[in-house]
Amino acid sequence: MNPDLSIAETEKEIIEEFALFDSWDDKYEYIIDLGKTLPVLDAKYKTDENRVRGCQSSVWLVAEYKDGKLFYQADSDAMIVKGLISMLIRVLSGRSTDEIIEARLDFIREIGMTTHLAQTRSNGLLSMVKQMKHYALAFKIKDPVPSKN
């Protein structure tokens, strides 16, 4: 995550990275590699309360609101899903609630995820996006005027 880049710039980076690969096998391998870079989620967060509903595999997602920005941590028992959530975290973590709520996440379609993921994985990806935006909305309601620290 590079806080100096906007969501659109981060998405563009991901699109450019995926353009380097010729085959979907290579792209899947890259997604798995991205998942391996995801920081380990403390076991105390791997609770039913933090589990993302609608995912075929187990996915845990937690959010922390600090200084007007939302920071995500996640884990999954499936490597491809870890890679998918790591991309979402890269794009959305460290952003304001408004930025997260308004993010279109066009990179998902542009890199071909909507056509190359199995239906169950695609549904899971949508569930992860919805949960991340739900957290943003919840924190926005809780703190409608973020501090300017």
Secondary structure, DSSP 8 states (H G I E B T S, - for coil): --TTS-HHHHHHHHHHHHHT-SSHHHHHHHHHHHHHTS----GGG-SGGGB-TT-SS-EEEEEEEETTEEEEEEEESSHHHHHHHHHHHHHHTTB-HHHHHH---THHHHTTHHHHS-HHHHHHHHHHHHHHHHHHHHHHHH-SS----
